[in-house]
Amino acid sequence: MNGNDSSLPRTERTKPSGPPQGGLDGFLASLGVAVEPELGTLALTHRSWAYEHGGAPHNERLEFLGDSILGQAVTVKLYRDYPELSEGELAKRRAALVSSTALAEVARELGVGAVLLLGKGEELTGGREKESILADAVEAIIGAVYLSAGALEAERFVLGLVDTLLADPDRFTAALDPKTALQQEAARRGLPHPPYETYGTGPDHDRRYTAHVKIAGLTGKGSGTSKKIAELAAARDALLKLRERAK
């Protein structure tokens, strides 16, 4: 399937005015795959921006497409590469790789947040760092790659996004599900469930959260625009500190 505009519904053939073209072009070029600029812009258009611009097209349909492509590519990769794993273990790894936490991490590495089209409300509440928005945008980008370059190129693109995580089991566990990984580490050491202390500061429109978690005499610290993001960051920090101390 190619990216010809005739393959898209009429509402998705309307090109929203995006970020400065240099920024968008640079971002699309950094993906390492040819993505039609119109589809690339659509993939980065959040519904909040679309609502403020007369109901312009946004990225949710591309996200739906990309989610399916992502799931299939990851499932086939895991099935082929890990013949010794049971169905249950394969399902756990797939869930971790396609989780919002994993995709948000990928988005940050790609620099997605800087080129998102967001409404004013999302801008004021830190939308460029919100895990769900970043994860959805990555799925939409995958959908745009599929429509622009076809199925094989989309699969290659997806595997490029997850290969680094799969190649490093420690990073895979810590990065994709750090709270569970930290809990498992505590159990392995015979320690109680690591306690979290989380608090928010600042006005409602610009609230930031800070979390601390303690384990084995170490304190992991994290911050973010939501309690969940802050606690995930704190758990990840604690795991990294445990790993450093073990060296």
Contacts in CASP RR format, 6 or more apart in sequence:
PFRMAT RR
TARGET T0000
AUTHOR 0000-0000-0000
METHOD contacts of the structure
MODEL  1
MNGNDSSLPRTERTKPSGPPQGGLDGFLASLGVAVEPELGTLALTHRSWA
YEHGGAPHNERLEFLGDSILGQAVTVKLYRDYPELSEGELAKRRAALVSS
TALAEVARELGVGAVLLLGKGEELTGGREKESILADAVEAIIGAVYLSAG
ALEAERFVLGLVDTLLADPDRFTAALDPKTALQQEAARRGLPHPPYETYG
TGPDHDRRYTAHVKIAGLTGKGSGTSKKIAELAAARDALLKLRERAK
1 7 0 8 1.000
1 146 0 8 1.000
1 147 0 8 1.000
1 150 0 8 1.000
1 151 0 8 1.000
2 147 0 8 1.000
2 148 0 8 1.000
2 150 0 8 1.000
3 36 0 8 1.000
3 39 0 8 1.000
3 147 0 8 1.000
3 148 0 8 1.000
5 13 0 8 1.000
5 38 0 8 1.000
7 147 0 8 1.000
8 147 0 8 1.000
9 61 0 8 1.000
11 57 0 8 1.000
12 42 0 8 1.000
12 57 0 8 1.000
12 61 0 8 1.000
13 38 0 8 1.000
14 56 0 8 1.000
14 57 0 8 1.000
15 38 0 8 1.000
15 41 0 8 1.000
15 42 0 8 1.000
16 41 0 8 1.000
16 42 0 8 1.000
16 45 0 8 1.000
16 49 0 8 1.000
16 50 0 8 1.000
16 53 0 8 1.000
16 56 0 8 1.000
16 57 0 8 1.000
16 117 0 8 1.000
18 24 0 8 1.000
18 41 0 8 1.000
18 44 0 8 1.000
18 45 0 8 1.000
18 117 0 8 1.000
19 44 0 8 1.000
19 115 0 8 1.000
19 117 0 8 1.000
23 115 0 8 1.000
24 37 0 8 1.000
24 40 0 8 1.000
24 41 0 8 1.000
24 44 0 8 1.000
24 115 0 8 1.000
25 37 0 8 1.000
27 110 0 8 1.000
27 111 0 8 1.000
27 112 0 8 1.000
27 114 0 8 1.000
27 115 0 8 1.000
28 35 0 8 1.000
28 37 0 8 1.000
28 40 0 8 1.000
30 110 0 8 1.000
31 110 0 8 1.000
31 141 0 8 1.000
31 145 0 8 1.000
31 157 0 8 1.000
32 157 0 8 1.000
33 145 0 8 1.000
33 148 0 8 1.000
33 149 0 8 1.000
33 153 0 8 1.000
33 156 0 8 1.000
33 157 0 8 1.000
34 148 0 8 1.000
34 149 0 8 1.000
35 43 0 8 1.000
35 141 0 8 1.000
35 144 0 8 1.000
35 145 0 8 1.000
35 148 0 8 1.000
35 149 0 8 1.000
36 144 0 8 1.000
36 147 0 8 1.000
36 148 0 8 1.000
39 62 0 8 1.000
39 143 0 8 1.000
39 144 0 8 1.000
39 147 0 8 1.000
39 148 0 8 1.000
40 141 0 8 1.000
40 144 0 8 1.000
40 148 0 8 1.000
41 117 0 8 1.000
42 57 0 8 1.000
42 58 0 8 1.000
42 59 0 8 1.000
42 62 0 8 1.000
42 140 0 8 1.000
42 144 0 8 1.000
43 59 0 8 1.000
43 62 0 8 1.000
43 137 0 8 1.000
43 140 0 8 1.000
43 141 0 8 1.000
43 143 0 8 1.000
43 144 0 8 1.000
44 59 0 8 1.000
44 112 0 8 1.000
44 115 0 8 1.000
44 116 0 8 1.000
44 117 0 8 1.000
44 137 0 8 1.000
44 140 0 8 1.000
44 141 0 8 1.000
45 56 0 8 1.000
45 57 0 8 1.000
45 58 0 8 1.000
45 59 0 8 1.000
45 117 0 8 1.000
46 58 0 8 1.000
46 59 0 8 1.000
46 116 0 8 1.000
46 117 0 8 1.000
46 118 0 8 1.000
46 119 0 8 1.000
46 122 0 8 1.000
46 133 0 8 1.000
46 136 0 8 1.000
46 137 0 8 1.000
47 58 0 8 1.000
47 59 0 8 1.000
47 60 0 8 1.000
48 118 0 8 1.000
48 119 0 8 1.000
48 121 0 8 1.000
48 122 0 8 1.000
49 56 0 8 1.000
49 58 0 8 1.000
49 117 0 8 1.000
49 118 0 8 1.000
49 119 0 8 1.000
49 122 0 8 1.000
50 56 0 8 1.000
50 57 0 8 1.000
50 58 0 8 1.000
51 119 0 8 1.000
52 119 0 8 1.000
52 120 0 8 1.000
59 136 0 8 1.000
59 137 0 8 1.000
59 140 0 8 1.000
60 136 0 8 1.000
60 140 0 8 1.000
62 139 0 8 1.000
62 140 0 8 1.000
62 141 0 8 1.000
62 143 0 8 1.000
62 144 0 8 1.000
62 147 0 8 1.000
63 136 0 8 1.000
63 137 0 8 1.000
63 139 0 8 1.000
63 140 0 8 1.000
63 143 0 8 1.000
65 142 0 8 1.000
65 143 0 8 1.000
65 146 0 8 1.000
65 147 0 8 1.000
66 139 0 8 1.000
66 140 0 8 1.000
66 142 0 8 1.000
66 143 0 8 1.000
66 146 0 8 1.000
67 98 0 8 1.000
67 139 0 8 1.000
69 142 0 8 1.000
69 143 0 8 1.000
69 146 0 8 1.000
69 151 0 8 1.000
69 154 0 8 1.000
69 155 0 8 1.000
69 158 0 8 1.000
70 98 0 8 1.000
70 139 0 8 1.000
70 142 0 8 1.000
70 158 0 8 1.000
71 94 0 8 1.000
71 98 0 8 1.000
73 154 0 8 1.000
73 155 0 8 1.000
73 158 0 8 1.000
73 159 0 8 1.000
74 94 0 8 1.000
74 97 0 8 1.000
74 98 0 8 1.000
74 158 0 8 1.000
74 162 0 8 1.000
75 90 0 8 1.000
75 94 0 8 1.000
77 159 0 8 1.000
77 162 0 8 1.000
77 166 0 8 1.000
78 85 0 8 1.000
78 90 0 8 1.000
78 93 0 8 1.000
78 94 0 8 1.000
78 97 0 8 1.000
79 90 0 8 1.000
81 166 0 8 1.000
82 89 0 8 1.000
82 90 0 8 1.000
82 93 0 8 1.000
85 93 0 8 1.000
93 172 0 8 1.000
96 102 0 8 1.000
96 172 0 8 1.000
96 176 0 8 1.000
96 177 0 8 1.000
97 162 0 8 1.000
97 165 0 8 1.000
97 166 0 8 1.000
97 176 0 8 1.000
99 135 0 8 1.000
99 176 0 8 1.000
99 177 0 8 1.000
100 131 0 8 1.000
100 132 0 8 1.000
100 135 0 8 1.000
101 131 0 8 1.000
101 135 0 8 1.000
101 175 0 8 1.000
101 176 0 8 1.000
101 177 0 8 1.000
101 178 0 8 1.000
101 232 0 8 1.000
102 135 0 8 1.000
102 162 0 8 1.000
102 165 0 8 1.000
102 175 0 8 1.000
102 176 0 8 1.000
103 134 0 8 1.000
103 135 0 8 1.000
103 138 0 8 1.000
103 139 0 8 1.000
104 131 0 8 1.000
104 132 0 8 1.000
104 134 0 8 1.000
104 135 0 8 1.000
104 138 0 8 1.000
105 175 0 8 1.000
105 176 0 8 1.000
106 138 0 8 1.000
106 161 0 8 1.000
106 162 0 8 1.000
107 113 0 8 1.000
107 134 0 8 1.000
107 135 0 8 1.000
107 137 0 8 1.000
107 138 0 8 1.000
108 134 0 8 1.000
110 138 0 8 1.000
110 141 0 8 1.000
112 134 0 8 1.000
112 137 0 8 1.000
112 138 0 8 1.000
112 141 0 8 1.000
113 128 0 8 1.000
113 129 0 8 1.000
113 134 0 8 1.000
113 137 0 8 1.000
114 128 0 8 1.000
116 127 0 8 1.000
116 128 0 8 1.000
116 133 0 8 1.000
116 137 0 8 1.000
118 127 0 8 1.000
118 128 0 8 1.000
118 133 0 8 1.000
121 205 0 8 1.000
122 130 0 8 1.000
122 133 0 8 1.000
124 205 0 8 1.000
124 206 0 8 1.000
125 205 0 8 1.000
125 206 0 8 1.000
125 207 0 8 1.000
125 225 0 8 1.000
126 206 0 8 1.000
126 225 0 8 1.000
127 133 0 8 1.000
127 225 0 8 1.000
128 134 0 8 1.000
129 224 0 8 1.000
129 225 0 8 1.000
129 229 0 8 1.000
130 225 0 8 1.000
130 226 0 8 1.000
130 229 0 8 1.000
131 226 0 8 1.000
131 228 0 8 1.000
131 229 0 8 1.000
138 161 0 8 1.000
142 154 0 8 1.000
142 157 0 8 1.000
142 158 0 8 1.000
143 154 0 8 1.000
145 153 0 8 1.000
145 154 0 8 1.000
145 157 0 8 1.000
146 153 0 8 1.000
146 154 0 8 1.000
149 157 0 8 1.000
164 171 0 8 1.000
165 171 0 8 1.000
165 172 0 8 1.000
165 175 0 8 1.000
165 176 0 8 1.000
166 172 0 8 1.000
170 243 0 8 1.000
173 181 0 8 1.000
174 181 0 8 1.000
174 236 0 8 1.000
174 239 0 8 1.000
174 240 0 8 1.000
174 243 0 8 1.000
175 236 0 8 1.000
178 232 0 8 1.000
178 235 0 8 1.000
178 236 0 8 1.000
178 239 0 8 1.000
179 231 0 8 1.000
179 232 0 8 1.000
179 235 0 8 1.000
181 235 0 8 1.000
181 239 0 8 1.000
182 194 0 8 1.000
182 213 0 8 1.000
182 215 0 8 1.000
182 235 0 8 1.000
182 238 0 8 1.000
182 239 0 8 1.000
183 193 0 8 1.000
183 194 0 8 1.000
185 215 0 8 1.000
185 239 0 8 1.000
185 242 0 8 1.000
186 192 0 8 1.000
186 193 0 8 1.000
186 194 0 8 1.000
186 215 0 8 1.000
186 216 0 8 1.000
189 216 0 8 1.000
191 215 0 8 1.000
191 216 0 8 1.000
194 213 0 8 1.000
194 214 0 8 1.000
194 215 0 8 1.000
194 235 0 8 1.000
194 238 0 8 1.000
195 213 0 8 1.000
195 214 0 8 1.000
196 211 0 8 1.000
196 212 0 8 1.000
196 213 0 8 1.000
196 231 0 8 1.000
196 234 0 8 1.000
197 211 0 8 1.000
197 212 0 8 1.000
197 213 0 8 1.000
198 209 0 8 1.000
198 210 0 8 1.000
198 211 0 8 1.000
198 212 0 8 1.000
198 227 0 8 1.000
198 230 0 8 1.000
198 231 0 8 1.000
199 209 0 8 1.000
199 210 0 8 1.000
200 207 0 8 1.000
200 208 0 8 1.000
200 209 0 8 1.000
200 210 0 8 1.000
200 227 0 8 1.000
201 207 0 8 1.000
201 208 0 8 1.000
201 209 0 8 1.000
201 210 0 8 1.000
202 208 0 8 1.000
207 225 0 8 1.000
208 223 0 8 1.000
208 224 0 8 1.000
208 225 0 8 1.000
209 223 0 8 1.000
209 224 0 8 1.000
209 225 0 8 1.000
209 226 0 8 1.000
209 227 0 8 1.000
209 229 0 8 1.000
209 230 0 8 1.000
210 221 0 8 1.000
210 222 0 8 1.000
210 223 0 8 1.000
210 224 0 8 1.000
210 230 0 8 1.000
211 221 0 8 1.000
211 222 0 8 1.000
211 223 0 8 1.000
211 227 0 8 1.000
211 230 0 8 1.000
211 231 0 8 1.000
211 233 0 8 1.000
211 234 0 8 1.000
212 219 0 8 1.000
212 220 0 8 1.000
212 221 0 8 1.000
212 222 0 8 1.000
212 234 0 8 1.000
213 219 0 8 1.000
213 220 0 8 1.000
213 231 0 8 1.000
213 234 0 8 1.000
213 235 0 8 1.000
213 238 0 8 1.000
214 220 0 8 1.000
214 238 0 8 1.000
215 238 0 8 1.000
215 242 0 8 1.000
216 242 0 8 1.000
218 238 0 8 1.000
218 241 0 8 1.000
218 242 0 8 1.000
218 245 0 8 1.000
219 238 0 8 1.000
220 234 0 8 1.000
220 235 0 8 1.000
220 237 0 8 1.000
220 238 0 8 1.000
220 241 0 8 1.000
221 233 0 8 1.000
221 234 0 8 1.000
221 237 0 8 1.000
222 230 0 8 1.000
222 231 0 8 1.000
222 233 0 8 1.000
222 234 0 8 1.000
222 237 0 8 1.000
223 230 0 8 1.000
223 233 0 8 1.000
224 230 0 8 1.000
224 233 0 8 1.000
END
